[in-house]
Amino acid sequence: MDDAGKSWHNPDMQTRSIPAWQLYGEHSPFPDILHMERIRDRAAGLDWRISPHRHAHLAQIFLLVGGHATIDLDGEISQPALPLTLFVPPNLVHGFTFAAGTEGWVLTLPVESHPLILSADAEIGPMIAAPVLATPAPDMPDQVTALHDVWLGQAPLRHTRLRAMLAQLICDVVQDHVSKNTVLPPAETRLLRFVDLIALNHTRHWTLDRYAAQMGMSSRNLGRLCRAQTGMSAHALIESHLMREATRLLAYTRMTAQAIAYQLGYQDPSYFNRRFRKVMGLSPGAYRQQLER
């Protein structure tokens, strides 16, 4: 590699000095919604060293399953244990030095081709604005192999399938990273426990005392927790879950309001109708009609 190539390893260089290439060493326009390569196919010919570079309009996912890697992410050097998954967002300077024979994959995605996961307003956007390192699930190599099979083919709905499989893959990477690197405050952890209990038991119409007992706290303290964290009472949180389920059934099924009331555990459908109107501002029937206009 020439002297200019060697100088890319200097972490103090300005971003403008770092090559902004589509794929490392390639300047041609990107012709597909995905590109896949095995690590050995790209790195072996470069003495297993990918000098620091960046992609202006591309994101990348690396799955490293065996061997050893020294990773440079915007000048921060690490040697993480493998297996490893790494998401690299656009414009982040990154480079690698692999041990010879390192096994894995690199997936390259044009940002504009994947608005569901890579657009500025994507739900997952804030979670992948910075690099994401995670431990891959045991079946992730099989996921990537299946993705590769679809990518190689030209079957109908190829783009749709690729986008769906990539969204699943990135969500799995982010979920592992978040679960291992996010420490919630105790109050938020208790609130999430309460929400989980509501989801499991809302049709049983547990009393607040029973929920509190399950959480090992008094109903008064549970109420204080809910107000402090959400601005809502504990009773209001429980009822909001019931009303959300009611709106789903009204929107996506042809069940009558009476049948919905019984399914949600209400003994008196007229009481359900009154509560729905109170919370939602209109009757169950009017809510459904609004959706059908």
C-alpha positions in Angstrom: 0.0 0.0 0.0 1.4 3.5 -0.8 2.4 6.2 1.7 -0.9 8.0 1.3 -2.7 4.8 2.2 -0.6 4.4 5.3 -1.3 7.9 6.4 -5.0 7.2 6.7 -4.4 5.6 10.0 -3.6 8.9 11.6 -6.6 9.6 13.9 -5.8 13.3 14.1 -6.4 14.0 10.5 -9.4 16.1 9.5 -12.5 14.3 8.1 -11.8 15.8 4.6 -8.5 13.8 4.5 -10.3 10.5 4.9 -11.4 8.9 1.6 -15.2 8.9 1.2 -15.7 5.8 -1.0 -18.7 3.8 -1.9 -17.0 0.6 -1.1 -13.4 0.6 0.1 -11.3 1.0 -3.1 -14.3 1.4 -5.4 -15.6 4.6 -6.8 -18.4 3.4 -9.1 -22.1 4.3 -8.3 -23.9 1.8 -6.1 -26.2 -0.3 -8.3 -28.3 -2.3 -5.8 -30.0 -1.8 -2.5 -27.5 -4.1 -0.8 -24.0 -5.4 -1.3 -22.6 -8.4 0.5 -19.0 -9.7 0.8 -17.2 -12.2 3.0 -14.4 -10.5 5.0 -11.8 -12.6 3.3 -12.9 -11.6 -0.2 -12.2 -7.9 0.5 -9.5 -8.0 3.2 -7.2 -10.9 2.0 -6.1 -8.9 -1.0 -5.3 -5.9 1.1 -3.0 -7.8 3.6 -6.0 -8.1 5.9 -5.9 -4.3 6.6 -8.7 -1.9 5.7 -7.4 1.6 6.2 -9.6 4.2 7.8 -12.2 5.6 5.4 -15.8 6.7 5.5 -19.0 6.3 3.4 -21.0 9.5 2.9 -24.2 7.8 1.9 -23.8 4.2 3.0 -24.3 2.3 6.3 -22.5 -1.0 7.0 -23.1 -4.1 9.1 -20.2 -6.3 10.0 -20.7 -9.9 11.3 -17.3 -11.3 12.6 -17.6 -14.9 13.6 -14.1 -16.1 13.9 -10.5 -14.9 14.1 -9.3 -11.6 15.5 -9.9 -7.9 14.6 -8.5 -4.6 15.6 -11.2 -2.0 15.0 -10.7 1.7 14.5 -13.9 3.7 14.9 -13.3 7.4 14.5 -9.8 7.1 16.0 -10.9 4.9 18.9 -9.1 1.5 18.8 -10.4 -1.7 20.3 -9.9 -5.4 20.0 -13.3 -6.8 20.9 -14.0 -10.5 21.5 -15.5 -12.4 18.6 -18.2 -13.2 17.5 -19.3 -9.7 17.1 -21.8 -7.6 15.1 -21.0 -4.0 14.3 -23.2 -1.4 12.7 -21.4 1.6 11.2 -23.5 4.6 10.4 -22.8 6.9 7.4 -19.8 9.3 7.6 -18.2 7.5 10.5 -14.5 6.9 9.9 -13.7 3.3 10.4 -10.9 0.9 9.6 -9.8 -2.7 10.5 -6.8 -4.9 10.9 -7.8 -8.5 10.7 -5.9 -11.6 11.6 -5.3 -13.7 8.5 -8.2 -16.1 8.0 -10.8 -14.0 10.0 -14.3 -15.1 9.0 -17.4 -13.0 8.6 -19.5 -10.8 6.4 -19.8 -7.1 5.6 -23.2 -5.8 4.4 -23.3 -2.4 2.7 -26.6 -0.4 2.5 -27.3 2.8 0.6 -29.2 5.1 3.0 -31.8 6.3 0.5 -32.7 2.7 -0.3 -33.8 1.8 3.3 -36.0 4.6 4.6 -37.6 2.3 7.2 -34.4 1.9 9.1 -31.9 4.6 7.8 -34.0 7.7 7.2 -33.6 10.7 9.6 -37.1 10.1 11.0 -36.9 6.3 11.3 -38.0 4.9 14.7 -34.7 3.2 15.1 -32.7 6.2 14.0 -31.6 7.5 17.3 -30.3 4.1 18.3 -28.0 3.8 15.3 -26.8 7.3 15.0 -23.5 6.1 16.5 -21.7 2.8 16.1 -23.4 -0.2 17.6 -21.4 -3.2 18.8 -23.3 -6.3 19.9 -22.9 -10.0 20.5 -24.7 -11.9 17.7 -27.4 -14.4 18.5 -26.4 -18.0 17.7 -28.7 -18.0 14.6 -27.4 -14.7 13.1 -24.9 -16.4 10.8 -27.8 -18.4 9.4 -29.8 -15.2 9.0 -27.0 -13.7 7.0 -26.6 -16.8 4.9 -30.3 -16.7 4.1 -30.0 -13.0 3.3 -27.1 -13.8 1.0 -29.2 -16.4 -0.9 -31.9 -13.9 -1.5 -29.4 -11.2 -2.5 -27.8 -13.5 -5.1 -31.1 -14.4 -6.7 -33.6 -12.5 -8.8 -36.8 -13.9 -7.5 -40.0 -11.8 -7.5 -40.2 -9.3 -4.6 -36.4 -9.5 -4.1 -36.1 -5.9 -2.9 -39.1 -6.2 -0.5 -37.7 -9.4 1.0 -34.2 -7.9 1.3 -35.5 -4.8 3.1 -37.6 -6.9 5.5 -34.7 -9.2 6.3 -32.3 -6.3 6.8 -34.7 -4.5 9.1 -35.0 -7.7 11.2 -31.2 -8.1 11.3 -30.6 -4.5 12.4 -33.3 -4.6 15.0 -31.7 -7.8 16.5 -28.3 -6.1 16.6 -29.7 -3.0 18.3 -31.8 -4.9 20.8 -28.8 -6.9 22.0 -26.8 -3.7 22.3 -29.5 -1.8 24.2 -30.3 -4.7 26.6 -26.6 -5.0 27.6 -25.7 -1.3 27.7 -28.8 0.4 29.1 -29.2 0.7 32.9 -32.6 2.1 33.7 -33.2 4.1 36.9 -35.0 2.0 39.6 -38.2 4.0 39.2 -38.4 3.5 35.5 -37.6 -0.2 36.0 -40.5 -0.5 38.4 -42.8 1.4 36.1 -42.0 -1.0 33.2 -42.7 -3.9 35.5 -46.1 -2.4 36.2 -46.8 -2.0 32.5 -45.8 -5.6 31.9 -48.2 -6.8 34.6 -51.0 -4.7 33.1 -50.4 -6.2 29.7 -50.6 -9.7 31.1 -53.6 -9.2 33.4 -55.8 -6.3 32.1 -58.7 -8.5 31.1 -58.8 -9.9 34.7 -59.5 -6.4 36.0 -57.1 -6.8 38.9 -57.5 -4.2 41.7 -54.7 -1.8 42.3 -53.9 -3.5 45.6 -53.3 -6.7 43.7 -51.0 -5.1 41.2 -49.1 -3.4 44.1 -48.8 -6.7 46.0 -47.3 -8.4 42.9 -44.7 -5.6 42.8 -44.0 -5.8 46.5 -45.1 -2.2 47.3 -48.2 -0.4 48.6 -50.9 0.8 46.3 -50.2 4.4 47.5 -46.5 4.1 46.5 -47.5 2.6 43.2 -49.8 5.5 42.5 -47.0 8.0 43.4 -44.6 6.1 41.1 -47.0 6.3 38.1 -47.7 10.0 38.6 -44.0 10.9 39.0 -43.0 8.9 35.9 -46.0 9.5 33.6 -48.2 12.2 35.1 -51.1 9.7 35.1 -52.6 7.8 38.0 -52.2 4.0 38.2 -55.9 3.5 37.5 -55.6 5.7 34.4 -52.6 3.7 33.1 -54.6 0.5 33.5 -57.7 1.9 31.8 -55.6 3.4 29.0 -54.3 -0.1 28.2 -57.9 -1.4 28.1 -59.0 1.4 25.8 -56.0 0.8 23.5 -57.0 -2.8 23.2 -60.6 -1.8 22.5 -59.6 0.6 19.7 -57.5 -2.2 18.1 -60.5 -4.6 18.1 -62.8 -1.9 16.8 -60.3 -1.0 14.0 -59.2 -4.4 12.9 -62.1 -6.8 13.6 -65.8 -6.8 13.0 -66.6 -7.7 16.7 -69.5 -5.8 18.2 -68.9 -3.4 21.0 -70.7 -5.8 23.3 -68.4 -8.7 22.3 -65.4 -6.5 22.7 -66.5 -5.5 26.2 -66.8 -9.1 27.3 -63.5 -10.0 25.7 -61.8 -7.3 27.7 -63.3 -8.6 30.9 -66.1 -6.1 31.4 -69.2 -7.6 33.0 -71.5 -4.8 31.9 -71.1 -3.7 28.2 -73.0 -0.5 29.0 -70.3 0.4 31.5 -67.6 -0.3 28.9 -69.5 2.0 26.5 -69.6 4.8 29.0 -65.9 4.5 29.9 -64.9 4.4 26.2 -66.8 7.6 25.5 -65.3 9.2 28.6 -61.8 8.3 27.6 -62.0 8.6 23.8 -64.5 11.3 23.4 -66.9 9.3 21.3 -68.8 6.0 21.5 -67.3 2.7 20.2 -69.7 2.8 17.2 -68.8 6.3 16.3 -65.0 5.5 16.7 -65.4 2.6 14.2 -67.4 4.8 11.8 -64.7 7.4 11.9 -62.2 4.9 10.6 -64.4 3.7 7.8 -65.0 7.2 6.2 
